[in-house]
């Protein structure tokens, strides 16, 4: 990066996750399907993109420090082969129709989509029209054939598989047999139909970033982007506390701060993040409780017991 971007959300500077990145690159180099598991905003997609750039030769940003290599000795070769795979990054893993269309377009530009026409001398719009008349089954067959016949094996990275449905099971299982797959989920669906799919993957679990790494990330943005803050130390502490080690929240809060001309103490104290965590829905319990009180009130009316009626009315 030659200079700061106008929108810090687009900054691709990589902090932490060195061991996870080494493990992911190692898995993919050895042809292992890999599933990254972690909560929203924790950096699953970012980790996949970093591995993609390394394996495609776009960057060599990977830490092979002596300390790290001592931890990973015998697990990861230092040599990276950037020409090992043709790499596809698919943003839409679901619904199946959107996934097939995106894969078809990227295979076309890779020169591996063969439809029995002179597609090499056609533009994508002409090919896309023909794809519309194939139907899902024939389109899948064309994709499988293109991937299987390619001169180099394919590495396919799916942005997430949280929304996959049982109708995609056969499609995914076939891909697992003809390409190396890397994807991410917040949690693995427990449907028995997916058990064979999950069993095919090596798993990497991402935890929230530790405090020192979060502080490094915050300091990097402070030093790189114009943030006008009356009390930087207070702002650091508030962001660190509110983010809970989630990189997306750190970047999002700092981006909002970068939109302000000046951040005073009052704005810092108001700093809050949108909580996207899990919650327990008490609504059904309230409804059940009201129904029970109503039932007892009706029962007390039937028994002509005013004391019970008054008691449950007041309790309700």
Protein Blocks (a to p, Z undefined) as FASTA:
>chain_A
ZZdcfblklpcbdeejklmmmmmmmmmmnopacdddddehilpmmmmmmmmmmmnopacc
dcfbfklmmmmgokacfbdcfklpccdddfblbdfklmmmmmmmmmmmnopacehiafkl
pcfklmmmmmmmnojmlmmmmmmmmmmmpmbdcddddfbfklpcfklmmmmmmmmmmccc
ddddfbdcfbfklmmmmmmpccdddddddfklmmmmmmmmmmmpccddfblmlmmmmmmm
mnnopaklmmmmmmmmmmpmbdcfklmmmpccddfbdcddfklmmmmmmmmmmmmmmmmm
mnopaklmmmmmmmZZ
